[in-house]
Amino acid sequence: MKNRTRTALQKGVTLVEMVITIVIISIALIAVINAFSGTAGRSADPLWEFKTLKLAQLYMDEILSKPYDESTPVGGVPSSTAVNCSGLGPDGESRDTYDDVDDYITAGAIAPDIINAAGISMDGTYDDYLITIAVVCAGTELGLANNAFAKRISLTIDPPAWVTNGTTMRFSVYRGNF
């Protein structure tokens, strides 16, 4: 008979080695699950950020399509010389009859009447968004000689409170007197 040593005949894993392996794999698995659960909780944030940007673009496009001031002629040339920076705001009009950029000023946050340029109401997921619009004469902010030469349009959007991040987004753009 052949003489075999005890180590040569040993095959398999001992109970101690098996327990150590299970503990190491469990620790690694917990770390991986924690990493995925952190990202899964924020996975909807890009969707709400996109919806907020879409809403901001809708309003900015609509506002910037209007003339600079009520005294601005069609086509914008020549520029208006009768801009009244102390009397900005809507002149008793409603949104569908706004005729210049400062008519969009809101006194505070409002639940938006969200319709697109074609007059079609957008889906109900925008119902809980709050929008505040401010328009001020700001020509000197741009280095112009007179404040009446430019207006700063500021749009603030607050997403619904149930959105996980719920971060207020602010957008500003300048509109020149032309």
Secondary structure, DSSP 8 states (H G I E B T S, - for coil): -----HHHH--S--HHHHHHHHHHHHHHHHHHHHHHHHHHHTTTHHHHHHHHHHHHHHHHHHHHTS-SSTT--TTS-S--S---TTS-S-SS--GGG--SGGGG--SS-B----B-TTS-B--GGGTT-EEEEEEEE-GGGGT-S-GGGEEEEEEEEE--TTSSS---EEEEEEEE--
